[in-house]
């Protein structure tokens, strides 16, 4: 159990934490759509990009979450480039909190 269970538990907790951060705002509450209000585009635009520093490299740039939701067919090695191209187009619909600490929360 210690050999596999504890590392697996740590990994699952980290994955849950990262997923939570991508779908919840930092200082502002994100809209939450249900039923007929929800659409693929609205769902994608209610995610948040976060900078995980050096962890981005080992998690295939998972901090570029908005583009990941809008265009899931883009491979991870093009997500940063696609995010930079999409930011000006998305304008106020793009969400990325200001970085105030070494960690993204």
DSSP file (Angstrom, degrees, kcal/mol; ACC not computed):
  #  RESIDUE AA STRUCTURE BP1 BP2  ACC     N-H-->O    O-->H-N    N-H-->O    O-->H-N    TCO  KAPPA ALPHA  PHI   PSI    X-CA   Y-CA   Z-CA
    1    1 A X     >>       0   0    0      0, 0.0     4,-2.2     0, 0.0     5,-1.0   0.000 360.0 360.0 360.0 -44.7    0.0    0.0    0.0
    2    2 A X  I  4> +     0   0    0      3,-0.2     5,-0.5     1,-0.2     4,-0.4   0.885 360.0  54.1 -63.8 -37.7    2.8    2.5    0.9
    3    3 A X  I  45S+     0   0    0      1,-0.1    -1,-0.2     3,-0.1     4,-0.2   0.898 132.2   6.8 -66.3 -41.5    4.7    1.8   -2.3
    4    4 A X  I  >5S+     0   0    0      3,-0.1     4,-2.0     2,-0.1     5,-0.2   0.757 124.0  60.3-110.2 -36.9    1.8    2.5   -4.7
    5    5 A X  I  X5S+     0   0    0     -4,-2.2     4,-2.5     2,-0.2    -3,-0.2   0.913 104.9  45.6 -65.0 -47.0   -1.1    3.8   -2.5
    6    6 A X  I  ><S+     0   0    0     -5,-1.0     4,-2.4    -4,-0.4     5,-0.2   0.945 115.3  45.0 -68.2 -48.8    0.5    6.9   -1.1
    7    7 A X  H  ><S+     0   0    0     -5,-0.5     4,-2.3     1,-0.2    -1,-0.2   0.902 114.9  50.3 -60.6 -37.7    2.1    8.2   -4.4
    8    8 A X  H  X S+     0   0    0     -4,-2.0     4,-2.6     2,-0.2    -2,-0.2   0.919 109.8  50.1 -64.5 -42.8   -1.2    7.5   -6.2
    9    9 A X  H  X S+     0   0    0     -4,-2.5     4,-2.4     2,-0.2    -2,-0.2   0.908 110.6  49.6 -61.5 -43.3   -3.1    9.4   -3.5
   10   10 A X  H  X S+     0   0    0     -4,-2.4     4,-2.3     2,-0.2    -1,-0.2   0.920 111.5  49.3 -61.8 -44.0   -0.7   12.4   -3.8
   11   11 A X  H  X S+     0   0    0     -4,-2.3     4,-2.6     2,-0.2    -2,-0.2   0.922 111.5  48.3 -62.0 -45.3   -1.1   12.4   -7.6
   12   12 A X  H  X S+     0   0    0     -4,-2.6     4,-2.5     1,-0.2    -1,-0.2   0.901 111.5  49.9 -64.1 -41.3   -4.9   12.2   -7.4
   13   13 A X  H  X S+     0   0    0     -4,-2.4     4,-2.3     2,-0.2    -1,-0.2   0.913 111.9  48.4 -63.4 -42.2   -5.0   15.1   -4.9
   14   14 A X  H  X S+     0   0    0     -4,-2.3     4,-2.7     2,-0.2     5,-0.2   0.932 111.8  49.3 -62.7 -46.1   -2.8   17.2   -7.1
   15   15 A X  H  X S+     0   0    0     -4,-2.6     4,-2.3     1,-0.2    -2,-0.2   0.904 112.0  48.2 -62.0 -42.4   -4.9   16.5  -10.2
   16   16 A X  H  X S+     0   0    0     -4,-2.5     4,-2.4     2,-0.2    -1,-0.2   0.906 112.1  50.0 -62.9 -41.7   -8.1   17.4   -8.3
   17   17 A X  H  X S+     0   0    0     -4,-2.3     4,-2.3     2,-0.2    -2,-0.2   0.926 111.5  46.9 -64.3 -46.5   -6.5   20.6   -7.0
   18   18 A X  H  X S+     0   0    0     -4,-2.7     4,-1.7     2,-0.2    -1,-0.2   0.915 112.4  50.5 -62.5 -43.6   -5.3   21.7  -10.5
   19   19 A X  H  X S+     0   0    0     -4,-2.3     4,-0.8    -5,-0.2    -2,-0.2   0.909 109.6  51.1 -61.8 -42.5   -8.7   20.9  -12.0
   20   20 A X  H >< S+     0   0    0     -4,-2.4     3,-1.1     1,-0.2     4,-0.4   0.933 108.2  51.9 -58.9 -46.9  -10.4   23.0   -9.2
   21   21 A X  H >< S+     0   0    0     -4,-2.3     3,-0.6     1,-0.3    -1,-0.2   0.833 106.9  53.6 -61.7 -33.2   -8.1   26.0   -9.9
   22   22 A X  H 3< S+     0   0    0     -4,-1.7    26,-2.2     1,-0.2    -1,-0.3   0.666 114.3  40.7 -75.9 -15.6   -8.9   25.9  -13.6
   23   23 A X  T << S+     0   0    0     -3,-1.1     2,-0.4    -4,-0.8    -1,-0.2   0.254 107.6  65.2-118.7  12.1  -12.6   26.0  -13.1
   24   24 A X  S <  S-     0   0    0     -3,-0.6     5,-0.1    -4,-0.4    -1,-0.1  -1.000  79.3-118.2-136.9 138.4  -12.9   28.5  -10.2
   25   25 A X        -     0   0    0     -2,-0.4     4,-0.1     1,-0.1    -2,-0.1  -0.187   8.8-142.7 -71.8 164.0  -12.0   32.2  -10.2
   26   26 A X  S    S-     0   0    0      3,-0.1    -1,-0.1     0, 0.0     3,-0.1   0.922  93.4  -5.2 -90.0 -63.8   -9.4   33.8   -8.0
   27   27 A X  S    S+     0   0    0      1,-0.1     2,-0.4     2,-0.0    -2,-0.1   0.606 132.8  53.8-106.3 -18.5  -10.9   37.2   -7.1
   28   28 A X  S    S-     0   0    0     -4,-0.0     2,-0.4     0, 0.0    -3,-0.1  -0.905  84.4-117.0-119.5 147.7  -14.0   37.0   -9.2
   29   29 A X        -     0   0    0     -2,-0.4     2,-0.2    -5,-0.1    -5,-0.1  -0.665  31.3-129.5 -81.8 132.7  -16.7   34.3   -9.3
   30   30 A X        -     0   0    0     -2,-0.4    16,-0.1    -7,-0.1    -5,-0.0  -0.537  27.6-102.0 -80.3 147.0  -16.9   32.6  -12.6
   31   31 A X        -     0   0    0     -2,-0.2     2,-0.5     1,-0.0    -1,-0.1  -0.350  30.9-151.7 -64.2 150.3  -20.3   32.2  -14.3
   32   32 A X        -     0   0    0     -3,-0.1     2,-0.4     2,-0.0    11,-0.1  -0.965  10.1-161.1-128.3 113.0  -21.9   28.8  -14.0
   33   33 A X        -     0   0    0     -2,-0.5     2,-0.3     6,-0.1     6,-0.0  -0.751   8.9-176.7-100.8 141.6  -24.3   27.8  -16.8
   34   34 A X    >   -     0   0    0     -2,-0.4     3,-1.8     4,-0.0     4,-0.3  -0.939  48.4 -17.3-132.0 155.1  -26.8   25.0  -16.5
   35   35 A X  G >  S-     0   0    0     -2,-0.3     3,-0.9     1,-0.3    -2,-0.0  -0.230 129.2  -2.1  58.2-130.1  -29.3   23.4  -18.9
   36   36 A X  G 3  S+     0   0    0      1,-0.2    -1,-0.3     3,-0.0    -3,-0.0   0.677 127.6  66.2 -72.4 -17.5  -30.1   25.4  -22.0
   37   37 A X  G <  S+     0   0    0     -3,-1.8    -1,-0.2     2,-0.0    -2,-0.2   0.815  86.5  87.4 -69.4 -30.0  -27.9   28.3  -20.9
   38   38 A X    <   +     0   0    0     -3,-0.9     2,-0.3    -4,-0.3     3,-0.1  -0.439  51.8 166.0 -75.2 142.4  -24.8   26.1  -21.3
   39   39 A X     >  -     0   0    0     -2,-0.1     4,-2.9     1,-0.1     5,-0.2  -0.947  49.7-105.5-143.8 165.2  -22.9   25.8  -24.6
   40   40 A X  H  > S+     0   0    0     -2,-0.3     4,-2.2     1,-0.2     5,-0.2   0.916 121.9  47.0 -57.4 -44.4  -19.6   24.4  -25.6
   41   41 A X  H  > S+     0   0    0      2,-0.2     4,-2.2     1,-0.2    -1,-0.2   0.931 112.7  47.9 -65.6 -46.6  -18.2   28.0  -26.1
   42   42 A X  H  > S+     0   0    0      1,-0.2     4,-0.6     2,-0.2    -2,-0.2   0.909 111.4  51.7 -61.1 -41.4  -19.6   29.3  -22.8
   43   43 A X  H >< S+     0   0    0     -4,-2.9     3,-0.8     1,-0.2    -1,-0.2   0.919 111.0  47.2 -61.1 -43.8  -18.2   26.3  -21.0
   44   44 A X  H >< S+     0   0    0     -4,-2.2     3,-1.0     1,-0.2    26,-0.2   0.851 109.5  53.7 -66.1 -34.9  -14.8   26.8  -22.5
   45   45 A X  H 3< S+     0   0    0     -4,-2.2    -1,-0.2     1,-0.2    -2,-0.2   0.522  96.4  67.6 -81.1  -4.3  -14.8   30.5  -21.7
   46   46 A X  T << S+     0   0    0     -3,-0.8    -1,-0.2    -4,-0.6     2,-0.2   0.089  83.9  94.6-101.1  23.6  -15.6   29.9  -18.0
   47   47 A X    <   -     0   0    0     -3,-1.0     2,-0.4    19,-0.0    48,-0.3  -0.680  67.6-134.0-105.6 168.1  -12.2   28.4  -17.4
   48   48 A X        -     0   0    0    -26,-2.2     2,-0.3    -2,-0.2    17,-0.2  -0.970   5.2-137.1-126.8 134.3   -9.1   30.1  -16.1
   49   49 A X  B     -a   96   0A   0     46,-2.5    48,-0.7    -2,-0.4     2,-0.4  -0.718  26.8-173.3 -84.4 141.0   -5.5   30.0  -17.2
   50   50 A X        -     0   0    0     13,-1.4     2,-0.7    -2,-0.3    15,-0.1  -0.986  24.0-128.2-136.5 147.0   -2.9   29.8  -14.5
   51   51 A X        +     0   0    0     -2,-0.4     3,-0.1    46,-0.2    -2,-0.0  -0.852  22.1 178.1 -97.7 114.8    0.8   29.9  -14.4
   52   52 A X    >   -     0   0    0     -2,-0.7     3,-1.7     1,-0.3    -1,-0.1   0.215  30.2-145.1 -99.3  13.6    2.3   27.0  -12.6
   53   53 A X  T >  S-     0   0    0      1,-0.3     3,-1.5     2,-0.2     4,-0.4  -0.348  75.0  -0.5  62.1-132.7    5.9   28.0  -13.3
   54   54 A X  T >> S+     0   0    0      1,-0.3     4,-0.8     2,-0.2     3,-0.6   0.704 125.8  70.3 -65.5 -19.5    8.3   25.1  -13.8
   55   55 A X  H <> S+     0   0    0     -3,-1.7     4,-1.2     1,-0.2     3,-0.3   0.790  83.4  71.7 -69.2 -26.2    5.5   22.6  -13.3
   56   56 A X  H <4>S+     0   0    0     -3,-1.5     5,-3.1     1,-0.2     3,-0.5   0.904  94.7  54.0 -52.9 -42.2    4.0   23.7  -16.6
   57   57 A X  H X45S+     0   0    0     -3,-0.6     3,-0.7    -4,-0.4    -1,-0.2   0.862 110.3  43.4 -65.1 -37.2    6.8   21.9  -18.4
   58   58 A X  H 3<5S+     0   0    0     -4,-0.8    -1,-0.2    -3,-0.3    -2,-0.2   0.608 115.3  49.9 -86.4  -9.6    6.2   18.6  -16.7
   59   59 A X  T 3<5S-     0   0    0     -4,-1.2     3,-0.4    -3,-0.5    -1,-0.2   0.019 117.0-105.9-114.1  26.3    2.4   18.8  -17.1
   60   60 A X  T < 5S-     0   0    0     -3,-0.7    -3,-0.2     1,-0.2    -4,-0.1   0.883  73.2 -58.5  54.5  45.7    2.4   19.6  -20.8
   61   61 A X  S > <S+     0   0    0     -5,-3.1     3,-1.8    -6,-0.1    -1,-0.2   0.875  77.4 166.1  55.8  44.8    1.5   23.3  -20.3
   62   62 A X  T 3   +     0   0    0     -3,-0.4    -1,-0.1    -6,-0.4   -12,-0.1   0.676  63.2  77.6 -65.1 -17.0   -1.8   22.5  -18.4
   63   63 A X  T 3  S+     0   0    0      1,-0.2     2,-1.5   -14,-0.1   -13,-1.4   0.683  75.9  77.4 -65.8 -16.6   -1.9   26.1  -17.3
   64   64 A X    <>  +     0   0    0     -3,-1.8     4,-1.2     1,-0.2    -1,-0.2  -0.476  60.1 144.8 -88.8  63.6   -3.2   27.0  -20.8
   65   65 A X  H  >  +     0   0    0     -2,-1.5     4,-1.9   -17,-0.2    -1,-0.2   0.795  54.4  61.4 -80.8 -31.5   -6.6   25.8  -19.9
   66   66 A X  H  > S+     0   0    0     -3,-0.3     4,-2.2     1,-0.2     3,-0.2   0.959 110.2  41.6 -61.7 -50.7   -8.9   28.2  -21.8
   67   67 A X  H  > S+     0   0    0      1,-0.2     4,-3.1     2,-0.2    -1,-0.2   0.868 109.6  60.0 -65.1 -36.5   -7.5   27.1  -25.2
   68   68 A X  H  < S+     0   0    0     -4,-1.2    -1,-0.2     1,-0.2    -2,-0.2   0.890 110.9  41.2 -57.1 -39.8   -7.5   23.5  -24.1
   69   69 A X  H  < S+     0   0    0     -4,-1.9     3,-0.4    -3,-0.2    -2,-0.2   0.868 118.5  44.4 -77.2 -37.2  -11.2   23.7  -23.6
   70   70 A X  H  < S+     0   0    0     -4,-2.2     2,-0.2     1,-0.3    -2,-0.2   0.877 131.4  19.5 -75.5 -37.1  -12.0   25.8  -26.7
   71   71 A X    ><  +     0   0    0     -4,-3.1     3,-1.9    -5,-0.2    -1,-0.3  -0.635  65.6 169.2-133.7  74.5   -9.7   23.8  -29.1
   72   72 A X  T 3  S+     0   0    0     -3,-0.4    -1,-0.1     1,-0.3    -4,-0.1   0.659  73.0  70.1 -65.5 -14.0   -9.0   20.3  -27.6
   73   73 A X  T 3  S+     0   0    0     -3,-0.1     2,-0.4     2,-0.1    -1,-0.3   0.634  73.8 101.2 -78.3 -12.3   -7.5   19.1  -30.9
   74   74 A X  S <  S-     0   0    0     -3,-1.9     5,-0.1    -7,-0.2    -3,-0.1  -0.592  80.0-120.8 -72.9 125.9   -4.5   21.4  -30.4
   75   75 A X    >   -     0   0    0     -2,-0.4     3,-2.4     1,-0.1     4,-0.4  -0.304  21.9-110.7 -67.1 154.0   -1.5   19.3  -29.2
   76   76 A X  G >  S+     0   0    0      1,-0.3     3,-1.1     2,-0.2     4,-0.4   0.793 114.5  63.8 -56.6 -31.3    0.0   20.3  -25.9
   77   77 A X  G 3  S+     0   0    0      1,-0.2    -1,-0.3     2,-0.1     4,-0.2   0.523 107.2  43.1 -76.6  -2.1    3.2   21.5  -27.5
   78   78 A X  G <> S+     0   0    0     -3,-2.4     4,-2.5     2,-0.1    -1,-0.2   0.333  86.4  95.4-115.3   3.2    1.3   24.3  -29.3
   79   79 A X  H <> S+     0   0    0     -3,-1.1     4,-2.5    -4,-0.4     5,-0.2   0.884  83.2  49.8 -65.7 -39.7   -0.9   25.4  -26.5
   80   80 A X  H  > S+     0   0    0     -4,-0.4     4,-2.3     2,-0.2    -1,-0.2   0.941 113.9  45.8 -64.9 -46.0    1.3   28.3  -25.4
   81   81 A X  H  > S+     0   0    0      1,-0.2     4,-1.8     2,-0.2    -2,-0.2   0.915 114.2  48.4 -61.8 -44.2    1.5   29.6  -28.9
   82   82 A X  H  X S+     0   0    0     -4,-2.5     4,-2.0     1,-0.2    -1,-0.2   0.882 109.9  52.6 -65.1 -38.2   -2.2   29.2  -29.4
   83   83 A X  H  X S+     0   0    0     -4,-2.5     4,-2.1     1,-0.2    -2,-0.2   0.925 108.0  50.4 -63.5 -44.8   -3.0   31.0  -26.1
   84   84 A X  H  X S+     0   0    0     -4,-2.3     4,-0.6     1,-0.2    -1,-0.2   0.871 113.0  47.0 -62.0 -36.4   -0.8   34.0  -27.1
   85   85 A X  H  < S+     0   0    0     -4,-1.8     4,-0.5     1,-0.2    -1,-0.2   0.835 114.7  46.5 -72.8 -32.5   -2.6   34.2  -30.4
   86   86 A X  H  X S+     0   0    0     -4,-2.0     4,-2.9     1,-0.2     3,-0.3   0.768  91.8  79.0 -84.0 -26.6   -6.1   33.9  -28.9
   87   87 A X  H  X S+     0   0    0     -4,-2.1     4,-1.9     1,-0.2     7,-0.2   0.903  96.6  44.0 -51.0 -51.0   -5.7   36.4  -26.0
   88   88 A X  H  < S+     0   0    0     -4,-0.6    -1,-0.2     1,-0.2    -2,-0.1   0.846 115.7  49.3 -65.9 -30.4   -6.2   39.5  -28.1
   89   89 A X  H  4 S+     0   0    0     -4,-0.5    -2,-0.2    -3,-0.3    -1,-0.2   0.899 112.7  45.8 -73.5 -40.9   -9.1   37.9  -29.9
   90   90 A X  H >< S+     0   0    0     -4,-2.9     3,-2.3     1,-0.2    -2,-0.2   0.789  83.0 169.1 -74.7 -27.9  -10.9   36.8  -26.7
   91   91 A X  G >< S+     0   0    0     -4,-1.9     3,-1.5    -5,-0.3    -1,-0.2  -0.281  70.1   4.1  56.6-125.4  -10.4   40.1  -25.0
   92   92 A X  G 3  S+     0   0    0      1,-0.3    -1,-0.3    -4,-0.1    -2,-0.1   0.647 125.3  68.7 -68.1 -15.0  -12.4   40.3  -21.8
   93   93 A X  G <  S+     0   0    0     -3,-2.3     2,-0.4    -6,-0.1    -1,-0.3   0.651  81.5  88.8 -78.9 -14.0  -13.6   36.7  -22.2
   94   94 A X    <   -     0   0    0     -3,-1.5     2,-0.5    -7,-0.2   -46,-0.1  -0.719  66.6-158.9 -85.1 130.9  -10.0   35.5  -21.5
   95   95 A X        +     0   0    0     -2,-0.4   -46,-2.5   -48,-0.3     2,-0.3  -0.946  27.0 147.7-119.1 125.6   -9.4   34.9  -17.8
   96   96 A X  B     -a   49   0A   0     -2,-0.5   -46,-0.1   -48,-0.2     3,-0.1  -0.855  37.8-133.6-151.8 113.6   -5.9   34.8  -16.2
   97   97 A X        -     0   0    0    -48,-0.7     2,-0.2    -2,-0.3   -46,-0.2  -0.294  31.0 -99.7 -68.4 153.4   -5.4   36.0  -12.6
   98   98 A X        -     0   0    0      1,-0.1     2,-0.6   -48,-0.0    -1,-0.1  -0.492  40.2-114.8 -67.6 140.6   -2.5   38.3  -11.8
   99   99 A X        +     0   0    0     -2,-0.2    -1,-0.1     1,-0.2     5,-0.1  -0.690  45.5 162.1 -82.7 119.2    0.3   36.4  -10.3
  100  100 A X        +     0   0    0     -2,-0.6     2,-0.3     3,-0.3    -1,-0.2   0.428  62.3  21.6-116.7  -2.6    0.8   37.5   -6.7
  101  101 A X  S    S-     0   0    0      2,-0.3    -1,-0.1     1,-0.0     0, 0.0  -0.943  87.4 -94.6-154.5 170.5    2.8   34.6   -5.3
  102  102 A X  S    S+     0   0    0     -2,-0.3     2,-0.3    -3,-0.1    -3,-0.0   0.740 110.3  60.5 -66.1 -19.8    5.1   31.8   -6.5
  103  103 A X  S    S-     0   0    0    -50,-0.0    -2,-0.3     1,-0.0    -3,-0.3  -0.786  91.7-118.7-108.1 154.5    2.0   29.5   -6.5
  104  104 A X              0   0    0     -2,-0.3    -7,-0.1     1,-0.2   -52,-0.1   0.065 360.0 360.0 -83.1  27.9   -1.1   30.0   -8.6
  105  105 A X              0   0    0     -2,-0.2    -1,-0.2   -55,-0.0    -3,-0.0   0.354 360.0 360.0-142.0 360.0   -3.6   30.3   -5.8
